[in-house]
Amino acid sequence: MLNIRVERTTTPKAKPAPGQKLGFGHIFTDHMFIMNYTEGQGWHDARIVPYQKIELDPSAMVFHYGQTMFEGLKAYRGANGEAYLFRPDMNAKRANNSNDRLCIPQIPEEDFVQAIKAVVAIDKDWIPTEPGTSLYIRPFIIATDEFLGVAPSKTYLFIVILSPSGAYYESGLAPVGIWIEDEYVRAVRGGIGFAKTGGNYAASLIAQVKAHDGGYSQVLWLDGVERKYIEEVGAMNIMFKIDGKIVTPMLNGSILPGITRNSVLFLCRQWGMEVEERKVSVDELIEAQKSGKLEEPASWRRSSAPAPPPSSAPWASCATWTRS
Ligand SMILES: *Cc1c(COP(=O)(O)O)cnc(C)c1O
């Protein structure tokens, strides 16, 4: 159980107006949670403070070798005005799996959840109410030792920031064009694909830019060895319905174990649907589509958008990519 010191802002910011387009991850609330780790002392100085910049030495280890992890979940406002979180204990467990892989000290699950609940409670009025909106919660840890050697840091910061957000994808729930990437890979077994960490995203940018240039909005990743089996899409897991069964790539160490994935599979099984977690190849999907067994996605077809250009000068392309 954390002893959290609270310092409230004396200059609250204007909240987004009802109906204002929020986008994703642009707006931040009045407060943040922050806690330090020091070797020998453990996690300490849990506090909620006004949202503010943090000061780090240029040699802070996170900048150089990427020892960092993050989580992502949402708070929703219920009909009675109360804040609801969706399975935050699962995020706490996954955070510690990421921490273990990255040699970051664990945070007790109940402390992780307590920190989130405390800061969400303080900024509860920032939870948007329009359909399709929520308060996005971003817990993360960074390595802060001032040292250029390669080793696990002995000091860290754990921070939770909150961002009232709309849909993650500009197009909302409308179908989007997906580019199946067979040049670059996101992760390999034995690597850090199952951990929620910046490095996986740094590795993914180039293919994302390539897909955008070709008129596609998302990248579907294939396995890093044979580039034949489906892994996941951008920042989400993927499922198909083939011949009446729900089929999804099995967790193999290179796929991020999504809490949405876990929840959907649980519900499908509860409802008596047949669920298969196994290898799924692109060839299998094409075959299933040809024989009429691919039920979902129902509108599967080859896009008429041109293949993305080869990434001969990737930086030129990266630099001109405008974000939504
Ligand atoms: C966060 C994330 C997901 C989805 O996880 P949820 O817990 O369902 O939100 C899927 N893939 C990647 C690469 C992710 O970072």
The ligand as an SDF file (V2000), in Angstrom:
LIG
                    3D

 15 15  0  0  0  0  0  0  0  0999 V2000
   -0.7270   -2.3620  -26.1880 C   0  0  0  0  0  0  0  0  0  0  0  0
   -0.5580   -3.2110  -27.3980 C   0  0  0  0  0  0  0  0  0  0  0  0
   -1.5620   -4.0900  -27.8520 C   0  0  0  0  0  0  0  0  0  0  0  0
   -2.9630   -4.1540  -27.2650 C   0  0  0  0  0  0  0  0  0  0  0  0
   -3.0090   -4.3920  -25.9250 O   0  0  0  0  0  0  0  0  0  0  0  0
   -4.3890   -4.1750  -25.1240 P   0  0  0  0  0  0  0  0  0  0  0  0
   -4.0140   -4.6110  -23.7580 O   0  0  0  0  0  0  0  0  0  0  0  0
   -5.4180   -5.0070  -25.7740 O   0  0  0  0  0  0  0  0  0  0  0  0
   -4.6870   -2.7150  -25.2220 O   0  0  0  0  0  0  0  0  0  0  0  0
   -1.2880   -4.8980  -28.9430 C   0  0  0  0  0  0  0  0  0  0  0  0
   -0.1100   -4.8350  -29.5810 N   0  0  0  0  0  0  0  0  0  0  0  0
    0.8800   -3.9930  -29.1890 C   0  0  0  0  0  0  0  0  0  0  0  0
    2.1600   -3.9790  -29.9320 C   0  0  0  0  0  0  0  0  0  0  0  0
    0.6900   -3.1500  -28.0900 C   0  0  0  0  0  0  0  0  0  0  0  0
    1.6590   -2.3190  -27.7170 O   0  0  0  0  0  0  0  0  0  0  0  0
  1  2  1  0
  2  3  1  0
  2 14  2  0
  3  4  1  0
  3 10  2  0
  4  5  1  0
  5  6  1  0
  6  7  2  0
  6  8  1  0
  6  9  1  0
 10 11  1  0
 11 12  2  0
 12 13  1  0
 12 14  1  0
 14 15  1  0
M  END
$$$$
